[in-house]
């Protein structure tokens, strides 16, 4: 599932390709030769080729920060683009066991997956097979019906492309420390405490909200936009912790006094990147298909 998600950037496409992989494997199992490859290698070969076939008819899945410059004014009207096939987050619960998810956090975070979407499909496959799954050049060549020399060349180009995009190859983080930062952010969010939120942001923190093209970078613009959010929606919020892409996330719920509501209604899913004790990126989703995939309740009661 994680492999197909990295290749495609869509949790629903990845789920479909996993099903397709297992179906192809079942139909071909009588031709499987354990002397030539392990079951793991054989399944990854089927999955990779299924993804490459699917990518022939699919466009890349970006985040707003990959489509243009950030907006300068946090009060600028939001530009919606529902026609764009946006990158989607994936619930940790859809992936492998917790230990494997933690070990693969760097290559599951949204910024990494979004950057990989800009690579040609076969370069993308080579990078994931070599740098994520630790396949050798020879194993990768066998999986892709090419040569080790071609694999090494593609890997070099893919790594250079990621470096140009500012995506580090590794990022040492502590999961518990990241969650603590997001817990502090959640507490400030529930209080609509702009000063408290701002104190937890990196200087160049990014805020983006697909399917909205509009995005912001920098503490001041982030804070300015959040002030607008609280002014427009009220200041009575609750949050529900969750996990996405190997890292901390939260679901935000709002109770609108102007609508005479008792319950808190699901508003957004927010997925965070954290580094050095500061939030570096918050990617906010309001797509109903994404919210459904995370199995989030539609409402929360007033009582805590």
C-alpha positions in Angstrom: 0.0 0.0 0.0 2.8 2.4 0.9 4.7 1.6 -2.3 1.6 2.2 -4.5 0.8 5.4 -2.6 4.3 6.8 -3.1 4.1 6.0 -6.8 0.6 7.5 -7.3 0.1 10.1 -4.7 -3.6 9.1 -4.3 -4.8 6.9 -1.4 -7.8 5.6 -3.5 -5.7 4.9 -6.6 -3.2 3.1 -4.4 -5.9 1.0 -2.8 -7.1 0.0 -6.3 -3.6 -0.9 -7.4 -3.0 -3.0 -4.3 -6.2 -5.0 -5.2 -5.0 -5.2 -8.8 -1.6 -6.5 -7.7 -3.1 -9.2 -5.5 -5.5 -10.3 -8.2 -2.7 -10.5 -10.8 -0.5 -12.4 -8.3 -3.3 -14.9 -7.6 -3.9 -15.5 -11.3 -0.2 -16.0 -12.0 0.7 -17.9 -8.8 1.1 -21.3 -10.7 3.9 -19.6 -12.7 5.7 -18.2 -9.7 9.3 -19.7 -9.3 10.7 -19.3 -5.8 14.2 -20.0 -7.2 14.2 -16.8 -9.2 12.7 -14.4 -6.7 11.3 -14.1 -3.2 7.5 -13.6 -2.9 8.3 -10.1 -1.7 10.3 -9.2 -4.8 7.8 -10.9 -7.0 4.9 -8.9 -5.5 6.8 -5.6 -5.7 7.5 -6.3 -9.4 3.8 -6.8 -10.1 2.9 -3.7 -8.1 5.5 -1.5 -9.7 4.5 -2.5 -13.2 0.8 -2.0 -12.4 1.6 1.5 -11.1 3.7 2.3 -14.2 0.8 1.2 -16.4 -1.6 3.3 -14.4 0.6 6.4 -14.6 0.4 6.2 -18.4 -3.1 7.6 -18.1 -2.8 9.8 -15.0 -1.3 13.2 -14.4 0.9 14.0 -11.4 -0.7 15.0 -8.2 0.7 18.3 -6.8 0.3 20.4 -3.7 -0.5 24.1 -4.1 3.1 25.0 -3.3 4.1 23.1 -6.5 2.0 25.2 -8.8 3.1 28.7 -8.3 4.4 31.4 -5.9 2.8 32.0 -2.5 0.3 34.7 -1.9 1.5 37.8 -0.2 -1.8 38.9 1.3 -3.3 36.5 3.9 -6.7 38.1 3.2 -6.6 37.5 -0.5 -9.7 35.7 -1.9 -9.2 31.9 -2.0 -8.8 30.4 -5.5 -10.4 27.0 -5.6 -9.3 24.5 -8.2 -11.4 21.3 -7.9 -10.3 20.2 -11.3 -6.7 19.6 -10.2 -6.0 16.0 -9.1 -4.5 17.0 -5.8 -2.1 14.9 -3.8 -3.9 13.2 -1.0 -2.8 12.2 2.5 -2.9 8.6 3.6 -4.0 7.4 7.1 -1.3 5.6 9.0 -3.9 2.9 9.7 -3.9 2.0 6.0 -0.2 1.3 6.0 2.1 -1.3 7.6 2.6 -2.0 11.2 3.5 1.0 13.4 7.2 0.2 13.5 7.5 0.2 9.7 5.5 3.4 9.4 7.8 5.2 11.8 10.9 3.9 10.0 9.6 5.2 6.7 8.4 8.6 7.9 10.8 10.6 5.8 9.5 9.0 2.5 5.9 9.2 3.5 5.6 12.9 4.4 3.6 14.9 2.0 6.4 17.2 0.9 8.5 14.1 -0.2 5.6 12.4 -2.0 4.7 15.6 -3.7 8.3 16.1 -4.9 8.5 12.6 -6.2 5.4 13.2 -8.3 7.5 15.5 -10.5 9.8 12.7 -11.6 9.2 10.7 -14.7 7.4 7.5 -13.8 10.3 5.1 -14.3 12.7 7.5 -12.4 10.1 7.6 -9.6 10.0 3.8 -9.5 13.8 3.5 -9.4 14.1 6.0 -6.6 11.5 4.3 -4.5 12.9 0.8 -5.1 16.5 1.8 -4.4 16.2 4.4 -1.7 13.0 3.3 0.1 12.9 -0.4 -0.3 16.7 -0.9 -0.4 16.7 -3.0 -3.5 20.1 -3.4 -5.2 20.8 -2.0 -8.6 20.6 -5.6 -10.0 17.3 -6.3 -8.2 15.8 -3.0 -9.4 17.0 -3.7 -13.0 15.3 -7.1 -12.9 12.1 -5.7 -11.5 12.0 -3.1 -14.3 13.4 -5.2 -17.2 16.4 -2.9 -17.6 20.1 -2.8 -16.8 21.9 -1.9 -13.6 23.7 0.9 -15.5 20.4 2.4 -16.5 19.1 2.1 -13.0 22.1 3.9 -11.5 21.7 6.7 -14.1 18.0 7.1 -13.4 18.7 7.1 -9.6 21.3 9.8 -10.0 18.9 12.0 -12.0 16.1 11.4 -9.5 18.2 12.3 -6.5 19.4 15.5 -8.2 15.8 16.5 -9.0 14.8 16.0 -5.4 17.8 18.0 -4.2 16.9 20.9 -6.6 13.4 20.8 -5.0 14.9 21.3 -1.6 13.9 17.8 -0.3 16.6 16.4 2.0 17.4 12.7 1.6 17.0 12.1 5.3 15.5 13.9 8.2 16.2 12.7 11.8 13.1 13.3 13.9 11.6 12.0 17.2 8.0 11.0 16.7 7.0 11.7 20.3 8.6 15.2 20.2 6.7 16.0 16.9 3.5 14.9 18.5 4.1 17.1 21.6 4.6 20.1 19.3 1.3 19.4 17.5 -0.5 18.8 20.8 0.6 22.3 21.9 -0.6 23.6 18.5 -3.9 21.9 19.0 -4.4 23.4 22.5 -3.7 26.9 21.0 -6.0 26.2 18.1 -8.9 25.2 20.4 -8.5 28.6 22.1 -8.2 30.5 18.8 -4.9 31.7 20.3 -3.1 33.3 17.4 0.0 34.3 19.4 0.2 30.7 20.8 0.0 29.2 17.3 2.6 31.6 15.9 5.1 30.7 18.6 5.1 27.1 17.4 5.8 28.0 13.7 9.1 27.9 11.9 10.1 31.2 10.4 9.3 30.0 6.9 6.3 27.7 7.8 4.1 26.8 4.8 0.3 26.7 5.0 -1.6 25.1 2.0 -5.1 23.9 1.6 -5.9 21.8 -1.5 -8.2 22.1 -3.4 -7.4 25.8 -2.9 -4.5 27.0 -5.0 -3.8 29.9 -2.6 -1.0 29.2 -0.2 1.2 31.1 2.2 4.7 30.9 3.6 6.1 32.7 6.7 4.8 33.2 10.2 3.1 36.5 9.7 1.1 35.4 6.6 0.2 32.1 8.3 -1.0 34.0 11.4 -2.8 36.5 9.4 -4.8 33.8 7.6 -5.6 32.0 10.8 -6.9 35.3 12.2 -9.3 35.4 9.2 -10.3 31.7 9.8 -11.3 32.4 13.3 -13.1 35.7 12.4 -15.0 33.9 9.7 -15.9 30.7 11.5 -15.9 31.7 15.2 -13.6 30.8 18.0 -15.3 27.7 19.4 -13.2 24.7 18.2 -12.3 21.2 19.2 -9.7 18.9 17.8 -9.3 15.1 17.4 -5.7 13.8 17.2 -4.9 11.4 14.3 -2.0 10.3 12.2 -1.2 10.6 8.5 1.8 10.0 6.3 3.8 8.7 9.2 3.4 11.8 11.3 1.0 13.8 13.5 -2.3 15.2 12.2 -5.5 16.5 13.7 -9.1 16.9 12.7 -10.6 20.3 13.5 -14.2 20.7 14.5 -16.1 24.0 14.8 -19.3 25.0 16.6 -20.9 28.0 14.9 -22.8 30.2 17.4 -24.5 32.0 14.5 -26.1 28.8 13.4 -27.4 27.9 16.9 -25.5 24.5 16.8 -24.8 22.4 19.8 -22.4 19.9 18.2 -19.0 20.6 16.8 -18.9 19.8 13.0 -16.0 18.4 11.1 -14.2 21.2 9.4 -10.7 20.1 8.2 -8.0 17.5 8.4 -4.6 19.1 9.1 -1.3 17.2 8.4 1.9 18.5 9.9 5.6 18.5 9.2 7.7 19.3 12.3 11.5 19.9 12.5 13.6 21.3 15.4 10.6 21.7 17.6 8.7 23.9 15.1 5.9 23.3 12.6 7.4 23.7 9.1 4.3 22.8 7.1 0.6 22.4 7.6 -1.4 20.9 4.8 -5.1 21.3 5.3 -7.7 19.1 3.6 -11.5 19.6 3.4 -12.1 17.1 0.6 -15.0 14.8 1.7 -13.3 11.7 0.2 -10.2 12.3 2.2 -12.2 12.9 5.4 -14.1 9.7 4.9 -10.9 7.7 4.4 -9.7 8.8 7.8 -13.0 7.5 9.4 -13.5 10.8 11.2 -16.8 11.4 13.0 -19.0 14.0 11.5 -19.6 15.7 14.8 -18.3 15.9 18.3 -20.4 16.5 21.4 -20.0 19.8 23.3 -18.8 18.0 26.5 -15.1 17.3 26.5 
